[in-house]
Amino acid sequence: MADQTPTSPAGAKPDTSRWRTQTKLVRGGLKRSEFGETSEGLFLSSGFIYPTAESAEATFKGESDRYIYSRFSNPTVGMYEQRIALLEGAPVARATASGMSAVFASLACYVRAGDRVVASRALFGGCHYVITDILPRYGVTVELVDGTRPDQWEKALAKPVKAVFLESPSNPGLEIIDIAFVAALTHKAGGRLIVDNVFASPILQKPLTFGADVVVYSATKHIDGQGRVLGGAIMGDPQYMEDHLRPFLRHTGPTLSAFNAWVLLKGLETLELRVKAHCDNATRVARYLESRGDIARILYPGLASHPQYALAQKQMSGPGSIVGFEVPGGKDGAFRFMNALQLIDISNNLGDAKSLVTHPTTTTHQRLAEEDRQALGITPGYLRLSVGLEDVADVIDDLDRALAAAKRG
């Protein structure tokens, strides 16, 4: 679509490759209209006009580079795509209406009946449904593996594969998977590796640098980070993006609205600052929980007690905003704890400025069989806490009160 490279006030195109992360987040993809607006323009238009009939014909033939229809491309959405691609270090990005539409499109655009997909077993409930329920309906063979077991990856990828899908860290159990190891096996088996990077965000981890071919995001999470809009993004190698993803998105229409793209652009401006603050707060919360001595299980990539702590240190530049922990008393104990909270909200969202807690057994992963939840460590007492940007002392005070209430029964 039309050139989205930002221009300086004098009209020259800057060398964006030299920009540091925070500059990319504030100015990446910026394209001003003839009005010279400071903020990104919000183009709430479903369609666009042509000066002549010949121009319309040339545009549809691909001979003229113009906007056609906002289902295909839109100036505001284009700025969002350019900015997040610049942040990720990807050649191109495509926006979607939500994180789950990004996950589905990344696979559906590429796999066909008779193809084989291998995925980590530790997945968000919606991702698990797409891979284990929807794809097999269309003749795709699916195999799940324990993502932390190299031997299972080696066995599963000893045969040809079309696509491999994983989350790292995983939702909600915070499993860390060796992306470079899986990428090498995937390529040897003839496939493409797709990584859902939502827990880490593009600030803390860049899967493409470890050999992944495609990375997907729910921009609803840290990228917006304030509970306002839904959105997603897909990035990958140019051949995949142009030959497979672009026509799929164009003709199936999981389109990000211009307004949501504009909100996400504003979210990107503060993403690095917020993620760093999230990490600081979550680290203090995790250390507090660990220091109590009465919490059955604590999972946080920033704690040395995490089973894949060494890999997290190698693969991620920060531990993230999510802390998993198990309270005594099973489901009843977990519910007593959540109902006693006064500051932290009960919600299935994450990556928000507000601290949020969810009970995966009865919400995001309730449709999994009990044995599958147990295999993933999603016990009745397990909780996923997304640590927000409040004063962390207040968050810890709230946790302390709620844990005391859970004990009292």
Secondary structure as the mmCIF struct_conf table of DSSP 4:
data_model
#
loop_
_struct_conf.conf_type_id
_struct_conf.id
_struct_conf.beg_label_comp_id
_struct_conf.beg_label_asym_id
_struct_conf.beg_label_seq_id
_struct_conf.end_label_comp_id
_struct_conf.end_label_asym_id
_struct_conf.end_label_seq_id
TURN_TY1_P TURN_TY1_P1 PRO A 9 ALA A 10
BEND BEND1 GLY A 11 GLY A 11
HELX_LH_PP_P HELX_LH_PP_P1 ALA A 12 PRO A 14
HELX_RH_3T_P HELX_RH_3T_P1 THR A 16 ARG A 18
HELX_RH_AL_P HELX_RH_AL_P1 THR A 21 ARG A 27
TURN_TY1_P TURN_TY1_P2 GLY A 28 GLY A 29
TURN_TY1_P TURN_TY1_P3 GLU A 34 PHE A 35
BEND BEND2 THR A 38 SER A 39
HELX_LH_PP_P HELX_LH_PP_P2 GLU A 40 GLY A 41
BEND BEND3 SER A 46 SER A 46
STRN STRN1 GLY A 47 GLY A 47
BEND BEND4 PRO A 51 THR A 52
HELX_RH_AL_P HELX_RH_AL_P2 ALA A 53 PHE A 60
TURN_TY1_P TURN_TY1_P4 LYS A 61 GLY A 62
BEND BEND5 GLU A 63 SER A 64
STRN STRN2 TYR A 69 TYR A 69
TURN_TY1_P TURN_TY1_P5 SER A 70 PHE A 72
HELX_RH_AL_P HELX_RH_AL_P3 PRO A 75 GLU A 88
TURN_TY1_P TURN_TY1_P6 GLY A 89 GLY A 89
BEND BEND6 PRO A 91 PRO A 91
STRN STRN3 ALA A 93 THR A 96
BEND BEND7 ALA A 97 SER A 98
HELX_RH_AL_P HELX_RH_AL_P4 GLY A 99 ALA A 108
TURN_TY1_P TURN_TY1_P7 CYS A 109 TYR A 110
TURN_TY1_P TURN_TY1_P8 ALA A 113 GLY A 114
STRN STRN4 ARG A 116 SER A 120
BEND BEND8 ARG A 121 ARG A 121
HELX_RH_AL_P HELX_RH_AL_P5 GLY A 125 TYR A 129
HELX_RH_PI_P HELX_RH_PI_P1 VAL A 130 ILE A 134
HELX_RH_AL_P HELX_RH_AL_P6 LEU A 135 ARG A 137
TURN_TY1_P TURN_TY1_P9 TYR A 138 GLY A 139
STRN STRN5 THR A 141 VAL A 145
TURN_TY1_P TURN_TY1_P10 GLY A 147 THR A 148
HELX_RH_AL_P HELX_RH_AL_P7 PRO A 150 ALA A 156
TURN_TY1_P TURN_TY1_P11 LEU A 157 ALA A 158
BEND BEND9 LYS A 159 LYS A 159
BEND BEND10 LYS A 162 LYS A 162
STRN STRN6 ALA A 163 GLU A 167
BEND BEND11 SER A 168 PRO A 169
TURN_TY1_P TURN_TY1_P12 ASN A 171 GLY A 173
HELX_RH_AL_P HELX_RH_AL_P8 ILE A 179 LYS A 188
TURN_TY1_P TURN_TY1_P13 ALA A 189 GLY A 190
STRN STRN7 ARG A 192 ASP A 196
TURN_TY1_P TURN_TY1_P14 VAL A 198 ALA A 200
HELX_RH_AL_P HELX_RH_AL_P9 SER A 201 LEU A 204
HELX_RH_3T_P HELX_RH_3T_P2 PRO A 207 PHE A 210
TURN_TY1_P TURN_TY1_P15 GLY A 211 GLY A 211
BEND BEND12 ASP A 213 ASP A 213
STRN STRN8 VAL A 214 SER A 218
TURN_TY1_P TURN_TY1_P16 ALA A 219 ALA A 219
HELX_RH_PI_P HELX_RH_PI_P2 THR A 220 ASP A 224
BEND BEND13 GLN A 226 GLY A 227
STRN STRN9 GLY A 232 GLY A 236
HELX_RH_AL_P HELX_RH_AL_P10 PRO A 238 TYR A 240
HELX_RH_PI_P HELX_RH_PI_P3 MET A 241 LEU A 245
HELX_RH_AL_P HELX_RH_AL_P11 ARG A 246 THR A 252
HELX_LH_PP_P HELX_LH_PP_P3 THR A 255 SER A 257
HELX_RH_AL_P HELX_RH_AL_P12 ALA A 258 GLU A 269
TURN_TY1_P TURN_TY1_P17 THR A 270 THR A 270
HELX_RH_AL_P HELX_RH_AL_P13 LEU A 271 ARG A 292
BEND BEND14 GLY A 293 GLY A 293
BEND BEND15 ALA A 296 ALA A 296
STRN STRN10 ARG A 297 LEU A 299
TURN_TY1_P TURN_TY1_P18 PRO A 301 GLY A 302
BEND BEND16 LEU A 303 LEU A 303
TURN_TY1_P TURN_TY1_P19 ALA A 304 SER A 305
BEND BEND17 HIS A 306 HIS A 306
TURN_TY1_P TURN_TY1_P20 PRO A 307 GLN A 308
HELX_RH_AL_P HELX_RH_AL_P14 TYR A 309 GLN A 315
BEND BEND18 SER A 317 GLY A 318
BEND BEND19 SER A 321 SER A 321
STRN STRN11 ILE A 322 GLU A 326
TURN_TY1_P TURN_TY1_P21 PRO A 328 GLY A 329
HELX_RH_AL_P HELX_RH_AL_P15 GLY A 330 ALA A 340
BEND BEND20 GLN A 342 ILE A 344
STRN STRN12 ASP A 345 ILE A 346
BEND BEND21 ASN A 348 ASN A 348
BEND BEND22 GLY A 351 GLY A 351
BEND BEND23 ALA A 353 LYS A 354
STRN STRN13 LEU A 356 THR A 358
HELX_RH_3T_P HELX_RH_3T_P3 PRO A 360 THR A 362
TURN_TY1_P TURN_TY1_P22 THR A 363 ARG A 367
BEND BEND24 LEU A 368 LEU A 368
HELX_RH_AL_P HELX_RH_AL_P16 GLU A 370 ALA A 375
TURN_TY1_P TURN_TY1_P23 LEU A 376 GLY A 377
TURN_TY1_P TURN_TY1_P24 PRO A 380 GLY A 381
STRN STRN14 TYR A 382 SER A 386
BEND BEND25 LEU A 389 GLU A 390
HELX_RH_AL_P HELX_RH_AL_P17 VAL A 392 ARG A 408
#
